[in-house]
Amino acid sequence: MPFFVIPFPYIDPVLVHVGPFAIRWYALAYIVGIVAGWIYSRHLIRTERLWGGPAPLKMIDFDDFVLWVTLGIILGGRIGYVLFYNLPHFTAHPLEIFQLWNGGMSFHGGFTGCVVAVVLFARARGIPTLTLGDLTCAAAPIGILLGRIANFINGELWGRPTDVPWAMIFPNGGPLPRHPSQIYEAGLEGLAMFIFLAVMIRFGALKKPGLIIGSFACFYAVARTICEFFREPDAQLGFLWGGATMGQLLSIPLFLAGLCFIVYAVKHPLRPKTT
């Protein structure tokens, strides 16, 4: 055990009780992330210089899309967790699938749910699918950042045992000091990726539909793979093929898909509207 261990800063996972209902930090992270992402996306839409002219969609389109993407995140994230991380348990206890307040969401499932929402909404409204996807991915790191912070507050998804000076003993993680891997993920998958994509947008990435989608997918896949080396694998899964974790294995197809989007975007830039 290291000589110095940082005490875990216990914060009640429940922010406030309203009668029989409890508002949790985890739920608040989703709500604030979606609202902040919506505000940021509206800013991008009305900034014409980022598109080389008017954006290919209107702000009212994105306003209506928020409900679709919210459902995509929740349904996709939950279904992904059930299928990828704990299928035997949920097969035996199917009613627990609907108990979202007990936790259990998969990023890769949530991302897939977002893709479905983007495709269906874009087709219904007759707006460019890749452009809508770019806006969604540009705002997504905000939600990831807040979600990982909420994981830390909940004392879940802790890291592997370590002797680094900033190691922590998590309430439900046993007696060993561990990496605060939730903070690593918040910084790399959330803050660093948001800055990276924002810089790309500043230099014209939105003029190449699909470039932000591809860059988001590749960046997240690499960041998640790195962070998984510090994060304790899910107890019900452990290490899988070749000592990899489920998060790392799921990141492989995500990375490859991202590369395809980048190649397509580079070859098919947005053509400015003419009047």
C-alpha positions in Angstrom: 0.0 0.0 0.0 1.4 3.5 -0.9 2.4 5.8 2.0 -0.1 8.4 0.9 -3.6 7.6 -0.1 -6.1 10.3 -1.1 -9.4 9.8 0.9 -12.4 9.3 -1.4 -14.4 12.5 -1.2 -17.8 10.9 -0.3 -20.7 12.7 -1.9 -24.2 11.5 -1.5 -25.3 10.0 -5.0 -28.7 11.6 -4.3 -28.6 15.3 -4.9 -32.0 16.0 -3.4 -35.2 14.3 -2.4 -38.5 15.7 -3.7 -41.2 13.8 -1.8 -40.9 10.2 -2.8 -38.6 11.0 -5.7 -34.8 11.2 -5.6 -32.8 13.3 -8.0 -29.4 11.7 -8.5 -26.2 13.2 -9.7 -26.1 10.6 -12.5 -29.5 11.6 -13.8 -28.5 15.3 -13.5 -25.4 14.6 -15.5 -27.5 13.3 -18.4 -29.9 16.2 -18.2 -27.2 18.9 -18.0 -25.1 17.2 -20.7 -28.1 17.1 -23.1 -29.1 20.7 -22.4 -25.5 22.0 -22.7 -25.0 20.0 -25.9 -28.1 21.5 -27.3 -27.0 25.0 -26.5 -23.5 24.4 -28.0 -25.0 22.9 -31.2 -27.3 25.9 -31.7 -24.3 28.1 -31.5 -22.5 26.1 -34.2 -25.6 26.2 -36.4 -25.9 29.9 -36.4 -22.2 30.6 -36.9 -22.1 30.7 -40.7 -18.4 31.1 -41.1 -17.9 27.5 -39.8 -20.0 26.2 -42.7 -18.8 28.6 -45.4 -22.4 29.9 -45.6 -25.8 29.0 -44.0 -25.8 25.7 -42.1 -27.5 22.8 -44.0 -30.1 22.6 -41.3 -32.2 25.0 -39.2 -32.0 25.5 -35.5 -35.6 24.4 -35.2 -34.6 21.1 -36.7 -32.0 20.5 -34.0 -34.5 21.6 -31.3 -36.9 18.9 -32.4 -34.0 16.4 -32.7 -33.1 16.7 -29.0 -35.9 14.4 -27.9 -34.9 11.8 -30.5 -31.3 11.7 -29.5 -32.2 11.6 -25.8 -34.3 8.5 -26.4 -31.4 7.1 -28.6 -28.9 7.6 -25.8 -31.1 6.0 -23.0 -32.4 3.1 -25.0 -29.2 2.4 -26.8 -27.1 2.7 -23.7 -29.3 0.4 -21.7 -29.7 -2.2 -24.4 -26.0 -2.2 -25.0 -25.3 -2.8 -21.4 -27.7 -5.6 -21.2 -26.3 -7.3 -24.3 -22.6 -6.7 -23.9 -22.0 -6.6 -20.2 -24.6 -8.7 -18.2 -26.9 -10.7 -20.5 -27.1 -13.8 -18.3 -28.2 -11.7 -15.3 -30.8 -9.8 -17.2 -32.1 -13.0 -18.8 -32.7 -14.4 -15.4 -34.1 -11.1 -14.1 -35.8 -9.4 -17.1 -37.7 -6.8 -15.0 -34.4 -5.3 -13.9 -33.7 -4.2 -17.4 -36.1 -1.3 -16.8 -34.6 -0.3 -13.4 -32.3 2.4 -14.9 -31.9 4.1 -11.5 -29.7 1.1 -10.4 -27.1 2.1 -13.1 -25.8 0.2 -16.1 -25.3 2.0 -19.3 -23.0 1.3 -22.2 -21.3 4.0 -24.2 -21.0 1.9 -27.3 -24.7 1.1 -27.1 -25.6 4.7 -26.5 -23.5 5.7 -29.5 -25.4 3.2 -31.6 -28.7 4.5 -30.4 -27.6 8.0 -31.4 -26.7 6.8 -34.9 -30.2 5.3 -35.3 -31.8 8.5 -34.0 -29.7 10.6 -36.4 -30.5 8.5 -39.4 -34.2 8.3 -38.7 -34.7 12.0 -37.9 -32.6 13.2 -40.8 -34.6 11.1 -43.3 -37.9 12.2 -41.7 -36.9 15.9 -42.0 -35.0 15.7 -45.3 -31.8 17.1 -43.8 -28.2 15.9 -44.3 -27.5 12.9 -42.1 -23.8 13.4 -41.8 -24.2 17.1 -40.8 -26.7 16.2 -38.1 -24.3 13.5 -36.9 -21.4 15.9 -36.9 -23.3 18.3 -34.6 -24.3 15.4 -32.3 -20.7 14.2 -32.0 -19.3 17.7 -31.5 -21.5 18.1 -28.4 -21.2 14.6 -27.1 -18.0 15.0 -25.1 -19.9 17.4 -22.8 -22.2 14.6 -21.7 -19.3 12.1 -21.5 -17.4 14.5 -19.2 -20.3 15.0 -16.9 -21.2 11.3 -17.0 -17.7 10.2 -15.9 -17.8 12.7 -13.1 -21.1 11.3 -12.0 -19.5 7.8 -12.0 -16.8 9.1 -9.7 -19.4 10.6 -7.3 -21.2 7.3 -7.3 -18.0 5.5 -6.4 -18.4 3.1 -9.4 -16.3 2.0 -12.3 -13.2 2.4 -10.2 -9.7 1.7 -11.4 -7.2 -1.2 -10.9 -5.1 -1.4 -7.8 -2.1 0.9 -7.8 0.6 2.6 -5.7 0.5 6.0 -7.4 0.4 8.9 -5.0 -3.1 9.9 -6.0 -4.6 6.4 -5.5 -7.9 6.2 -3.7 -9.8 3.6 -1.6 -13.3 3.5 -3.0 -16.2 2.6 -0.7 -17.2 -0.5 -2.6 -13.8 -1.3 -4.2 -12.3 -3.3 -1.4 -9.3 -2.3 0.8 -6.8 -1.7 -2.0 -5.9 1.8 -3.3 -7.0 2.2 -6.9 -6.7 4.5 -9.9 -9.5 7.1 -10.0 -10.0 6.0 -13.6 -13.3 7.8 -13.8 -11.4 11.1 -13.6 -8.9 9.8 -16.3 -11.9 9.1 -18.6 -13.6 12.4 -17.8 -10.4 14.3 -18.8 -9.5 12.3 -21.9 -12.8 11.1 -23.3 -14.6 14.3 -22.3 -12.5 17.5 -21.9 -9.6 16.6 -24.2 -11.9 15.3 -27.0 -14.2 18.4 -26.7 -11.2 20.7 -27.2 -9.8 18.6 -30.0 -13.1 18.6 -31.9 -13.7 22.3 -31.2 -10.3 23.1 -32.7 -11.1 21.0 -35.8 -14.4 22.9 -36.1 -12.6 26.2 -35.8 -10.5 25.2 -38.8 -13.4 24.2 -41.0 -14.2 20.6 -40.2 -17.9 21.1 -40.5 -17.4 21.9 -44.2 -16.5 18.2 -44.7 -19.6 16.2 -43.6 -18.7 13.2 -41.6 -15.3 14.4 -40.5 -16.4 15.2 -36.9 -18.2 11.9 -36.7 -15.1 10.0 -37.8 -12.7 12.0 -35.6 -15.0 11.5 -32.6 -15.2 7.8 -33.1 -11.4 7.4 -33.6 -10.5 9.7 -30.7 -12.9 8.0 -28.3 -11.8 4.5 -29.3 -8.2 5.3 -28.6 -9.0 7.2 -25.4 -11.2 4.4 -24.1 -8.6 1.8 -25.0 -6.0 3.7 -23.0 -8.2 4.3 -20.0 -9.2 0.6 -19.9 -5.6 -0.2 -18.9 -6.3 1.7 -15.7 -9.9 0.7 -15.1 -11.0 -2.5 -13.3 -12.9 -4.8 -15.7 -16.5 -5.5 -15.0 -16.6 -8.3 -12.4 -19.0 -10.4 -14.3 -16.8 -10.3 -17.4 -13.2 -9.9 -16.3 -10.5 -10.0 -19.0 -11.6 -11.4 -22.4 -9.8 -12.4 -25.6 -6.0 -11.8 -25.3 -6.4 -10.1 -22.0 -8.5 -7.3 -23.5 -11.6 -5.8 -21.8 -15.0 -5.5 -23.3 -14.5 -1.8 -23.7 -11.4 -2.3 -25.7 -12.9 -4.9 -27.9 -15.9 -2.8 -28.7 -13.6 0.1 -29.5 -12.0 -1.7 -32.4 -15.1 -1.6 -34.8 -15.7 1.9 -33.6 -12.2 3.0 -34.6 -12.5 1.3 -38.0 -15.9 2.9 -38.7 -14.4 6.3 -37.7 -11.6 5.9 -40.3 -14.2 5.2 -43.0 -16.1 8.4 -42.1 -12.9 10.4 -42.2 -11.9 9.0 -45.7 -15.4 9.7 -47.0 -15.5 13.3 -45.6 -12.1 14.2 -47.1 -13.2 13.1 -50.5 -16.7 14.7 -50.3 -16.5 18.2 -48.9 -19.6 20.3 -48.4 -20.6 22.4 -51.4 -21.6 25.9 -50.5 -25.1 26.9 -51.5 -25.5 29.2 -54.4 -28.3 31.7 -54.9 
